[in-house]
Amino acid sequence: MPHKRLWIPGPTEVSEKNLMAQAQPMIGHRESSFTKLYTGITDKLKEFFELEESHVIVHTSSGTLWMDITGRNLVRNKALAATCGSFSERMYETLLACGKEVDQYAAEWGTATKPDAIMEHLDESHDALTIVHNETSTGIRNPTTEIGKRLKAEYPETMYIIDSVSALGGDMLLPEKDQADLVFTATQKAFALPPGLSIGIISPAGYERAKTVDNRGSYTDLVGLIDYYKKKGQTPSTPAISLLYALDTQLDDMLEEGHANISKRHEEMAKFTRTWVQKHGMKMFPEEGYESITVSTIANNLEKSIADLNKELATRNLHISNGYGPFKEKNFRIGHMGLWTMSDLKELLWHIEEIWNL
């Protein structure tokens, strides 16, 4: 079957080089060769994200597992979950499922979670705050740095957890600068790799907090994950070694391009998309000034059929995303993250213009 080039918010396009990297011969996950591979990956992640003290864990899982890790390791008694869309609400629901008490501050979908509102809802009873950096369902980009500054200035002991699944590696986020205790992502988004690996960046304070929380589980035990790495440079359970080969290869390319340049490339694509939207009489769905730079969510105010658009794009080996959940056919989403460049984006938008006679 012809391959449809993916312009959805994930999984994203994977280069031929990274696909081929997975075809390397298998090694045992208790061999020194695996230790070299895995510690090399964590060292590259530390370099890319300018980490000095944080722990880095690459887990064989989807990014969603880190929501369970948050509930089982970093929330001692009660959390405040800031929500502004489906995936931030999933964190709220996961914390409840972990048996924790949770207050929810719910911003209207399509609007950002702002520092002043966070601080109005936060008090000393909350030992953790969860927020999404890039809300995939609405295209909102929350101001994580400003929130981190306010939080740690007033409640320094409160854990700060950032879900950056659909942005980390594409949008500029430095976990230690944001004073985050946990930032997590998954490789099928801005890292431009297949699904199956997730990445967690944990502060020393987050590690110490986890030691004080009971019932951390096994696969979700943050202390166990970190201690095993510190002792052996390996993972406690069998990892997806083939995917780790691809991650190792991709990190070389990301380091060569540079974090700032990658972020600039994504920002330029997002700005170009917003200009294109305005040019053709459309509107962005997210609140102005808080638009994602990895996924553009566009209101379907022209009342076109998104489903029919995708059917025609498929004949041209292209695929975008319909609106999420209640916004199906009301919005459409273009995931310009990972490997995509401005020339690629211009080609996609040209096809949409031709199909819709814009």
C-alpha positions in Angstrom: 0.0 0.0 0.0 1.2 3.5 -0.7 2.5 5.3 2.4 0.5 8.3 3.6 2.8 11.0 4.9 1.6 11.7 8.5 0.7 15.3 9.4 -1.2 14.2 12.5 -0.3 14.9 16.1 1.2 11.5 16.4 2.5 9.0 15.4 4.6 11.2 13.2 6.8 10.5 10.2 9.9 8.4 10.7 13.0 8.7 8.6 14.3 5.8 6.6 17.5 6.0 8.6 15.7 5.5 11.9 13.6 2.7 10.5 16.7 0.9 9.4 18.4 1.6 12.7 15.9 -0.8 14.3 17.2 -3.7 12.1 20.5 -4.0 13.9 21.2 -7.4 15.5 19.6 -8.1 18.9 21.6 -7.9 22.1 20.9 -9.1 25.6 19.6 -6.4 27.9 22.0 -7.6 30.6 25.1 -7.4 28.4 27.7 -4.6 28.6 26.7 -3.7 25.0 23.2 -2.7 26.2 24.6 -0.7 29.1 26.7 1.2 26.6 23.7 1.8 24.4 21.3 2.9 27.2 23.7 5.1 29.2 24.8 6.7 25.9 21.1 7.6 25.2 20.6 9.1 28.7 23.8 11.1 28.3 22.6 12.5 25.0 19.3 13.4 26.5 21.0 15.2 29.4 23.1 17.1 26.9 20.1 18.0 24.7 18.0 19.2 27.6 21.0 20.9 29.4 20.5 18.7 32.6 22.9 18.9 35.5 21.1 17.1 38.3 18.0 15.4 36.9 17.5 11.7 36.4 16.5 10.4 33.0 14.5 7.2 32.4 13.6 5.8 29.0 10.7 3.5 29.6 9.2 0.9 27.3 5.6 2.3 27.4 3.4 5.0 26.0 3.6 8.4 27.6 0.3 7.7 29.4 2.2 5.4 31.8 3.8 8.5 33.3 0.4 9.6 34.5 0.3 6.5 36.6 3.9 7.1 37.7 2.8 10.6 38.8 -0.1 9.3 40.8 1.8 6.4 42.4 5.1 8.2 43.1 4.8 12.0 43.3 1.3 12.7 44.8 1.5 11.9 48.5 -2.0 13.0 49.5 -3.6 15.6 47.3 -2.9 17.2 43.9 -4.2 20.1 41.9 -4.7 19.0 38.3 -4.9 21.9 35.9 -6.9 20.9 32.8 -7.7 22.6 29.5 -8.5 19.6 27.2 -8.7 15.9 26.9 -5.2 14.9 27.8 -4.8 17.1 30.8 -8.2 15.7 31.9 -6.8 12.2 31.5 -4.1 13.1 34.0 -6.8 14.2 36.5 -8.7 11.0 36.0 -5.6 8.9 36.3 -4.7 10.4 39.6 -8.2 9.6 40.9 -7.8 6.1 39.6 -4.6 5.9 41.7 -6.6 6.5 44.8 -5.4 10.1 45.3 -7.4 13.1 46.3 -7.5 15.6 43.4 -8.8 19.1 42.9 -9.4 20.1 39.3 -8.9 23.6 37.9 -10.6 23.4 34.5 -9.9 26.1 32.0 -12.3 26.2 29.0 -11.1 24.1 26.2 -9.3 26.3 23.7 -8.0 28.6 26.4 -4.7 28.5 28.3 -3.9 27.7 31.9 -2.4 30.9 33.2 -0.2 31.4 36.3 -2.6 33.7 38.2 -5.4 31.2 37.9 -3.2 28.4 39.0 -2.1 30.3 42.1 -5.7 31.2 43.0 -6.6 27.5 43.1 -3.4 26.2 44.8 -3.0 26.0 48.5 -0.8 24.2 51.1 -3.0 21.1 51.0 -1.7 20.3 47.5 1.6 18.5 47.4 1.6 18.3 43.6 0.5 20.3 40.6 0.0 18.7 37.2 -0.2 20.6 33.9 0.0 19.9 30.2 2.6 21.8 28.3 1.0 21.2 24.9 -2.7 20.1 24.9 -2.9 17.9 21.8 -6.7 18.0 21.7 -7.0 21.8 21.4 -3.6 23.1 20.2 -3.0 25.1 23.4 0.6 25.8 24.6 0.7 26.6 28.3 3.3 28.9 29.8 5.2 26.2 31.9 8.2 28.4 32.7 6.1 31.2 34.2 3.9 28.7 36.2 7.1 27.0 37.5 8.5 30.3 38.7 5.3 31.2 40.6 4.8 27.7 42.0 8.3 27.2 43.4 8.4 30.8 44.8 5.3 30.3 46.9 5.2 26.5 47.3 8.7 25.1 46.9 7.9 21.7 48.3 5.0 21.1 45.8 5.8 18.7 43.1 5.6 20.2 39.6 4.6 17.7 36.9 4.5 18.6 33.2 3.0 16.4 30.5 4.9 17.4 27.3 4.1 14.4 25.3 3.2 16.3 22.1 5.9 18.9 22.3 9.1 17.9 24.1 12.0 17.7 21.7 10.3 20.0 19.2 9.3 23.0 21.4 12.0 24.5 23.6 11.4 23.3 27.2 14.3 22.9 29.6 13.0 20.9 32.6 15.5 22.3 35.1 14.8 25.9 34.0 11.1 25.3 34.4 11.9 23.9 37.9 9.9 20.8 37.0 10.0 17.7 39.2 8.8 15.5 36.3 8.6 16.2 32.6 7.6 13.3 30.3 7.0 12.6 26.7 6.8 9.8 24.2 8.9 9.1 21.1 6.2 9.0 18.5 5.6 12.8 18.6 8.3 15.4 18.2 11.1 12.8 18.5 9.9 11.4 15.1 10.2 7.8 16.1 7.7 4.9 16.2 5.5 4.5 19.3 6.8 2.3 22.2 9.2 4.4 24.2 8.5 7.2 26.7 11.0 9.5 28.4 10.8 10.9 31.9 13.1 13.6 33.4 12.9 13.6 37.2 14.4 16.1 39.6 16.3 15.0 42.7 13.4 16.3 44.7 11.0 14.2 42.7 13.2 11.1 43.4 13.2 11.9 47.1 9.5 12.4 47.2 8.9 9.1 45.6 10.8 7.4 48.4 8.1 8.7 50.8 5.1 7.4 48.9 3.7 3.9 49.5 2.3 1.5 46.9 4.4 2.7 44.0 3.7 -0.5 42.1 6.4 -2.4 40.1 6.5 -1.3 36.5 5.6 2.2 37.8 8.1 2.3 40.7 10.1 5.5 40.1 12.6 4.7 42.8 13.1 1.2 41.4 13.7 2.6 37.9 16.2 5.1 39.0 18.0 2.9 41.5 18.4 0.1 39.0 19.9 2.6 36.5 22.2 4.0 39.1 23.4 0.5 40.0 23.7 -1.1 36.6 23.1 1.5 33.9 20.2 -0.7 32.7 16.4 -1.1 32.9 14.8 -3.4 35.5 12.6 -5.1 32.9 13.2 -6.1 29.3 13.3 -2.9 27.1 12.4 -2.4 23.5 16.0 -2.6 22.3 15.2 -2.1 18.6 13.5 1.2 19.4 16.4 2.3 21.6 18.7 1.8 18.6 16.5 4.2 16.6 16.4 6.7 19.5 20.1 6.7 19.8 20.4 7.5 16.0 17.8 10.2 16.2 19.4 11.9 19.2 22.6 12.2 17.2 20.7 14.1 14.5 18.9 16.2 17.1 22.1 17.2 18.8 23.6 18.1 15.4 20.7 20.4 14.5 20.6 21.8 18.1 17.7 22.3 20.4 17.3 26.0 19.7 17.3 25.4 15.9 14.7 22.6 16.2 12.5 24.8 18.2 12.9 27.7 15.7 12.0 25.3 12.8 8.8 24.3 14.6 7.9 27.9 15.5 8.4 29.0 11.9 6.1 26.3 10.6 3.4 27.3 13.2 3.6 31.0 12.3 3.4 30.2 8.6 0.3 28.1 9.3 -1.4 30.8 11.3 -0.7 33.3 8.5 -2.1 30.8 5.9 -5.2 30.4 8.1 -5.8 34.1 8.2 -5.2 34.6 4.5 -7.9 32.1 3.6 -10.6 33.5 6.0 -10.2 30.8 8.6 -9.5 31.0 12.3 -7.3 29.3 14.8 -9.1 27.5 17.6 -6.6 28.1 20.5 -6.6 31.4 22.4 -4.4 33.9 20.6 -0.9 34.0 22.0 -1.0 30.5 23.4 -0.9 28.5 20.1 1.1 25.3 20.0 4.2 25.3 17.8 4.0 21.5 17.1 0.3 21.1 16.2 -1.9 23.8 14.7 -5.6 23.4 15.6 -7.8 25.3 13.0 -11.5 26.1 13.4 -13.6 24.9 10.6 -15.5 28.1 10.2 -15.6 27.6 6.5 -17.8 24.6 7.2 -16.0 22.2 4.9 -16.0 18.5 5.3 -12.8 17.4 7.0 -13.5 13.8 6.4 -13.8 14.4 2.6 -10.6 16.5 2.7 -8.7 13.6 4.3 -10.1 11.2 1.7 -8.8 13.3 -1.1 -5.5 13.9 0.7 -5.1 10.1 1.0 -5.1 9.8 -2.8 -2.1 12.2 -2.7 -0.4 10.1 0.1 -1.1 12.7 2.8 -3.0 12.6 6.1 -4.0 15.3 8.6 -6.2 15.0 11.7 -9.8 15.8 12.2 -10.9 17.6 15.4 -10.5 15.7 18.6 -13.6 14.2 20.3 -16.4 16.8 20.5 -14.6 18.9 17.9 -14.7 16.4 15.1 -15.6 18.2 11.9 -15.5 21.5 13.9 -11.7 21.7 13.9 -8.9 20.1 12.0 -5.3 19.6 13.2 -2.0 19.7 11.4 0.8 18.1 13.3 3.9 19.9 11.9 6.4 18.2 14.3 9.4 16.0 14.1 11.1 15.8 10.7 8.9 18.2 8.8 10.4 21.4 7.3 8.9 24.6 5.9 9.0 23.3 2.3 7.1 20.2 3.3 4.5 22.3 5.0 4.0 24.6 2.0 3.4 21.5 -0.1 0.8 20.2 2.2 -1.0 23.5 2.4 -0.9 23.8 -1.4 -2.8 20.5 -1.7 -5.4 21.7 0.8 -5.9 24.9 -1.1 -6.4 23.0 -4.4 -8.8 20.5 -2.9 -10.9 23.3 -1.2 -10.5 25.8 -4.1 -9.2 28.4 -1.6 
